[in-house]
Structures are given as structure tokens and as C-alpha cells.
Amino acid sequence: MPVEKPYYAVLFTSLRTVEDKGYNEMSERMVDLARNQPGFIGVESARETVGITISYWETLEDIKQWRLQSEHKIAREQGKKIWYSEFKVRICQVLREYEFSK
């Protein structure tokens, strides 16, 4: 489904601690919640040494409302206390995109 441009990408990069208590469950819950949030377009994620999660949103206001979502706030605090040794968030505007698939 084509998405009207521009739209926005939230890039979340992280380094994990060794603590795993509840991480996978919380991660899945956040994706489920985001899918029901107005303006959510999609998410992509990968983890090796550095974790990278990119969520896509229609507007900056949609991103702001996601940040204010109550369960997401709890997850961020738990991330700081338990799961991440460091992380960085970048918000970018997507002007163009290219795709290839066989």
C-alpha cells in the first residue's frame, strides 16, 4: 500500500544489558499497541550487537502521541532501568523511498 510522502521515521538504536527479564514480551506488546495508534504506518527491526527499530508515522503529532501513550512510557522507563545500557532516538522525515524485490 503506497504511503503519501512525506512521512516520518523514528529510528531507535540500542545496546542491551545482559538482563532479559520480560524484554521480548514488552517488545511485542509495544508493536501491538503501536499498530492501534493513529498515524502508525509500520515497523522494521533487527538485532545483532546493536538493535535497530524503525517505526513509521504519518505526522510528527502522531509520534508525539505515541510517546505520551501510558504503556509506552512504562516501557521506556523499564528500558532505562533494566534492558538498555544506552540508546538513541532519531526522528527523520522520509521524502523518497526506493525498493527492490525479486
N, C-alpha and C positions, 0 to 999 in steps of 0.2 A: 504494500500500500504506500503510495508516494506521500511524503510529508512535505507540507508547504515550507519553503525556506524564507527567511532564516528561522532556525530553531536553536535550541541550546543544549549543550552537553556539560554535565558535571563529571569531571574526572577526579576520582578518588584513588590515590595511590597510598599504599600502606606497607609497613613492615610489622609482622606479627610477633607477639611474645610466644613463649612455649605453652602458655595456658590456653586450653581449648574449651573450657567449661561453658557449654551452651552456645558456642560461636556459630556452628552450622545451622542450628535451629533458628537463631536470631537472624542470620543472614537470609534464610529462606522466608522468614516472616516479613522482613523488610521489603523483599521483592514482591511478595503478595500484597502488602499494604500499598506499595508504590503503584502497582498495576491498577489499583482502585482510586488513585489520587487524580484529580482533574489535571489535565495537561501532560500526563505521563505518556511517552511515546514508546520507550523500550529500554532495555539494559543489556550490556555485554560485560563479561567478567572473565578474568584469567588470574591464576596464581602460580607463581614459581617461588623465587625468593621474595620478589616484590609483588604484591597484589595490586591489580588494576581493575577497577569497576567504573564503567562509564554508563551513566543514565542520561536519557534524552528527554527533553521537556519542550513544550510549545512556547512558554514565556518565562521571563525572569520571575514574574509573580507566582507562577506555578512552582518554581524552585523554592521560593521563599515560603510558600505554604507547606511544602514538603518538609522543609527544615523546622517548621513550627509544629508539625504533627507530633502528638504526645508520645506515642510509642517510639517514633524515630528519635526523639530527644533522649529517651531512656537508653536506647541502643547506642547512641553516641557517647553517653556518659559511661556505660559499661565498656565500650571500646577503649576509652581513655584509661579506665581503671584496670581492665583485665586483658584485653586482646591485642592491643597495638602498642608497640614501642615508639612508633611515630607514624604520622600520616600527613598527607597534604591534599587539599581540595582546590581544584581549579574550575572556574566556570567559563565556558567558551561559547561563542556564537558560531553556529555551523552555517556557512554561506553556500557551500557547494559540497557535493559528495560524488564519489566515483565507486563503481562496483564491478567486480568480475566474478563469474562463476561458470563452471563447465557443466 
